[in-house]
Every structure is written in C-alpha cells, then in structure tokens.
C-alpha cells in the first residue's frame, strides 16, 4: 500500500475515532463522568438504523434520522433513570453504573438481533476511490468522513461559543453548584449532554460500520481507540480530541501495516504512555481542586 493511501486512510479512521471520542468528552466536560457505555449506546442505535432499513424497507437517510432520534432518547433515558437516582456517587460508582449499562445494552442487542455478523451498507462506499495525485488515493467514504467531521466541529465551536445552552454546559462543568445558584437547570444540562453525546456517537458508529461487520461487539475496539484518542488529545479539550484521533489513526495505520499482529494493542500502548508522561493529554490542562 503506498504511503499516500496509508496517510489518507489513517487520517480518515482517525477522524472517526476523534468523532467518537467527542461523545466521551462532551459528557466528561459537563459532568466529569467517563461513559464506558458509549460504544454500546452507539452500537444499539446503529442496530436501530439497520432494523428500520432492512425490516421496514425505509431509505437510508430515514433510518439514519430514526437512529439519531433514538440515540438522543437513549441518552436522556440512561441519564435520568440510571445516573440521576445515584445520590452523591463516587467516581468508582459512576464507572460501575456505565459498565452495567454497557452490559445491559449488549445483552438486549444480542437478544433482539442475534450474535450473527451482518452487513450494513451506507451510501458512502469504501470501494469507490479517486486518485487526487500520484500515490494519493481517497475513497468516497473518507471524503464523507472528513466533511462530516468538519461540519460537526464547526457546529460545536458555534454551539459552545455563541449559544446560551453551550454557555450553560461550560458553566456547569466548571462549577455545578455555582451554576445552580445562577439559575441554570443543571439536571437538564446533564440530560442534554447525554443526548448530544449519544447523537455524535451513533454518527461515528454508522460511518465505522462501512469498514466492518455489524454485530453486538462491533464498537468495542473503536471505543478503545476513541478513548485512547480522547486521552491523547485531552479529555477536557474538544479540538484536542480530534487531533488525538488523527494521531491515533496514523499510528494505528502505519504501525499495523508494518507489524499487523501488534495492531490491536496500539490503543493500550498510547493510553499507558500518555497517562505516564502527560496525564492531562497533549492539549488538556491539569487542574488541582482545592477544598
């Protein structure tokens, strides 16, 4: 495989990891909860799109909109019924809740759709390619990934900088109690953050489904790589997550091309190295809370 193709495909996969990492970071920035159920939430919502597409014969875009709506409702449901009832939970307690949610969603998906692998085709083909210059080939799928990632980043920048809800989310992240005193309805902010995160997560999952086979476990490895991208870029930095995703995609692509058998461990190596050398990530800032 030529260098140019490795570079472009690595950046495209990295953009997907970065997008999925955003789903983790948005919740963490708002409520400081690391959502280990993000992968299975995206997987379940992707299966909803697959179900609408195959069982009801709806066009892809209708099934995709159905998945977005379901993902938003699922995020609100999990926050309202699983996290909100926990009174002053510890960090470990929150992690256990999200892991339990992950296992629940995986079990329900296996019961409903079975464990068989199924093909889920999207309008952006990985097989259709264009040569932009000698040695640099880009697929239709990669073009769609770059465009969608750019649109989502532009939207997030505008949302957090120029909307009241975005400002409320940033205020809630900085000091929940002060935000309450200022009249911000923090419970609604948390619910919206989970819905927003879930929508971005299923968008990344649908894009990733073009490169793999759909089954209840298909988002496990992408979640690990997206989490590595979030740790690398900084769990408190939205632009850093996308940059971390790009770096992660390039490392995985070139490392996997040179040593294919070692490719699955690249995410773990990145997480360990970053936590040992720079725990806040490349673009994150380390804050010390004083009590």
C-alpha positions in Angstrom: 0.0 0.0 0.0 1.6 3.3 -1.0 2.4 6.0 1.6 -0.3 8.4 0.4 -3.0 5.9 0.8 -1.8 4.9 4.3 -1.8 8.6 5.2 -5.3 9.4 3.9 -6.9 6.2 5.3 -5.2 6.8 8.7 -6.5 10.3 8.9 -10.0 9.2 7.9 -10.0 6.5 10.6 -8.6 9.0 13.0 -11.4 11.4 12.2 -13.9 8.7 13.1 -12.1 7.9 16.3 -12.0 11.7 17.1 -15.7 12.0 16.4 -16.5 9.1 18.7 -14.0 10.5 21.3 -16.2 13.6 21.3 -19.1 11.6 22.5 -16.9 10.6 25.6 -15.5 14.1 26.1 -18.8 16.0 25.9 -20.2 14.0 28.9 -16.9 14.2 30.8 -16.6 18.0 30.3 -20.2 18.5 31.6 -20.4 16.1 34.5 -16.9 14.5 34.8 -18.3 11.1 34.1 -16.3 8.7 31.9 -19.0 6.9 29.9 -17.8 3.4 29.3 -21.2 2.6 27.8 -20.7 5.0 24.9 -19.7 2.2 22.5 -22.7 0.0 23.2 -25.0 3.0 23.1 -23.8 3.8 19.6 -23.9 0.1 18.6 -27.5 -0.2 19.8 -28.6 2.9 17.9 -26.8 1.7 14.8 -28.8 -1.5 15.0 -32.0 0.6 15.2 -31.0 2.2 11.9 -30.2 -1.3 10.4 -33.6 -2.5 11.7 -35.6 0.3 10.1 -33.6 -0.1 6.9 -34.0 -3.9 6.5 -37.3 -4.7 8.2 -39.3 -1.7 7.1 -37.5 -1.0 3.9 -37.0 2.7 4.6 -34.4 4.7 2.7 -31.0 5.0 4.4 -31.5 8.7 5.4 -34.8 7.9 7.0 -33.2 5.0 9.0 -30.3 7.3 10.0 -32.6 10.0 11.3 -34.5 7.4 13.2 -31.2 6.3 14.8 -30.3 9.9 15.7 -33.7 10.3 17.4 -33.4 7.0 19.2 -29.9 7.8 20.3 -31.0 11.1 21.8 -33.8 9.5 23.7 -31.5 6.7 24.9 -29.0 9.2 26.2 -31.7 11.0 28.2 -33.2 7.7 29.4 -29.8 6.5 30.8 -29.0 9.8 32.5 -32.5 10.1 34.0 -33.1 6.5 35.2 -29.5 5.2 35.8 -27.3 8.1 36.8 -29.6 10.8 38.3 -31.0 8.5 41.1 -27.5 7.8 42.4 -27.1 10.3 45.3 -23.6 11.7 45.6 -21.9 8.6 43.9 -18.2 8.2 43.9 -16.2 8.1 40.7 -16.0 4.3 41.0 -19.7 4.1 41.5 -20.3 6.1 38.3 -17.9 3.9 36.3 -19.8 0.8 37.6 -23.1 2.3 36.5 -21.8 3.0 33.0 -20.2 -0.5 32.8 -23.5 -2.1 33.9 -25.4 -0.1 31.2 -22.9 -1.3 28.7 -23.5 -5.0 29.6 -27.3 -4.4 29.6 -27.3 -2.9 26.1 -25.0 -5.6 24.7 -27.3 -8.3 26.2 -30.5 -6.7 24.8 -28.9 -6.2 21.3 -27.8 -9.9 21.3 -31.3 -11.0 22.3 -33.1 -8.8 19.7 -30.8 -9.0 16.7 -28.7 -12.1 17.5 -24.9 -12.5 17.5 -24.6 -13.2 13.8 -22.5 -10.8 11.8 -24.5 -8.7 9.3 -23.5 -6.3 6.5 -24.8 -2.7 6.8 -24.2 -0.7 3.7 -24.2 3.1 3.7 -24.3 5.4 0.7 -20.6 6.2 1.1 -18.6 3.3 -0.4 -15.2 2.3 0.8 -14.6 0.7 -2.6 -15.2 3.8 -4.8 -11.9 5.7 -4.9 -10.4 8.8 -6.6 -6.8 9.5 -7.3 -6.2 13.1 -6.3 -2.4 12.9 -7.2 0.0 10.1 -8.0 0.2 7.8 -5.0 -2.6 9.6 -3.1 -6.0 7.7 -3.4 -9.0 8.8 -1.4 -12.2 6.8 -1.1 -15.7 8.1 -1.2 -16.1 7.0 2.4 -13.0 9.0 3.5 -14.4 12.2 1.8 -17.7 11.8 3.7 -15.8 11.3 7.0 -13.8 14.4 6.5 -16.8 16.5 5.5 -18.9 15.3 8.4 -16.1 15.7 11.0 -15.5 19.3 9.7 -19.3 20.1 9.9 -19.6 18.7 13.5 -16.5 20.6 14.7 -17.8 23.9 13.2 -21.2 23.3 14.8 -19.6 22.5 18.2 -17.5 25.7 18.1 -20.5 27.8 17.3 -22.6 26.0 19.9 -20.2 26.3 22.8 -19.2 29.9 22.0 -22.4 31.5 20.9 -25.4 29.8 22.4 -26.9 30.1 25.9 -27.1 26.3 26.2 -23.5 25.9 25.3 -22.5 28.5 27.9 -24.7 26.7 30.5 -22.9 23.5 29.7 -19.5 25.1 30.2 -20.6 26.8 33.4 -22.0 23.5 34.8 -18.7 21.8 34.0 -16.7 24.5 35.8 -18.8 24.6 39.0 -22.1 22.8 39.3 -23.2 24.5 42.5 -22.4 28.0 41.3 -24.3 27.3 38.1 -27.4 26.2 40.1 -27.2 29.5 42.1 -27.1 31.4 38.8 -30.4 29.8 37.8 -29.0 27.1 35.4 -31.1 23.9 35.4 -28.1 21.6 35.7 -30.2 18.4 35.5 -31.5 19.5 32.1 -28.0 20.3 31.1 -26.8 16.8 32.0 -29.7 15.2 30.2 -28.9 17.3 27.1 -25.2 16.4 27.3 -26.0 12.7 27.3 -28.4 13.1 24.3 -25.9 15.2 22.4 -23.1 12.8 23.1 -25.2 9.8 22.0 -26.1 11.5 18.7 -22.5 12.2 17.8 -21.6 8.6 18.9 -24.1 7.0 16.6 -23.0 9.2 13.7 -19.4 8.0 14.1 -20.7 4.4 14.5 -22.6 4.5 11.3 -19.5 5.7 9.5 -17.4 3.0 11.1 -19.9 0.3 10.1 -18.9 0.7 6.5 -15.4 -0.7 7.4 -16.6 -3.6 9.5 -19.4 -6.1 10.0 -22.4 -5.3 12.2 -22.7 -7.3 15.3 -23.3 -6.5 19.1 -19.5 -6.3 19.6 -18.5 -4.2 16.6 -18.0 -1.0 18.6 -15.7 -2.5 21.3 -12.4 -1.9 19.5 -13.4 1.5 18.0 -14.4 2.6 21.6 -10.9 1.7 22.9 -9.3 3.6 20.1 -11.6 6.6 20.5 -10.9 6.6 24.3 -7.1 6.5 23.5 -7.7 9.5 21.2 -9.5 11.4 24.0 -6.8 10.6 26.5 -4.1 11.6 24.0 -5.7 14.9 23.0 -7.0 15.7 26.5 -10.3 14.8 28.0 -11.2 18.5 28.5 -10.2 19.7 25.0 -12.7 19.2 22.1 -10.2 20.2 19.4 -7.5 18.1 21.1 -9.7 15.0 20.8 -10.0 15.3 17.0 -6.2 15.9 16.7 -5.6 13.0 19.1 -7.9 10.9 16.9 -5.9 11.8 13.8 -2.6 10.9 15.5 -4.2 7.7 16.7 -5.4 6.8 13.2 -2.0 7.4 11.7 -0.2 5.4 14.4 -2.6 2.5 14.0 -2.4 2.5 10.2 1.3 2.7 9.8 2.1 0.5 12.8 -0.5 -2.0 11.7 0.9 -2.0 8.2 4.5 -2.7 9.4 3.5 -5.1 12.2 -0.1 -6.4 11.6 -0.1 -8.7 14.6 0.7 -5.8 17.0 -2.0 -3.5 15.7 -4.7 -4.4 18.3 -2.5 -3.2 21.2 -1.7 0.2 19.8 -4.6 1.9 21.7 -3.5 0.3 25.0 0.1 1.4 24.4 -1.0 5.0 23.7 -3.2 5.2 26.8 -0.4 3.9 29.1 2.3 6.2 27.6 0.1 9.3 27.8 -1.0 8.6 31.4 2.6 8.0 32.5 4.1 11.0 30.6 1.3 13.6 30.3 -1.9 12.6 32.2 -3.8 15.7 31.0 -3.1 14.9 27.3 -1.4 16.9 24.7 -3.9 19.8 24.7 -5.6 19.4 28.1 -4.8 21.3 31.3 -4.3 19.7 34.6 -6.3 21.4 37.3 -5.9 20.8 41.1 -9.1 21.2 43.1 -8.7 23.0 46.4 -11.0 22.2 49.2 
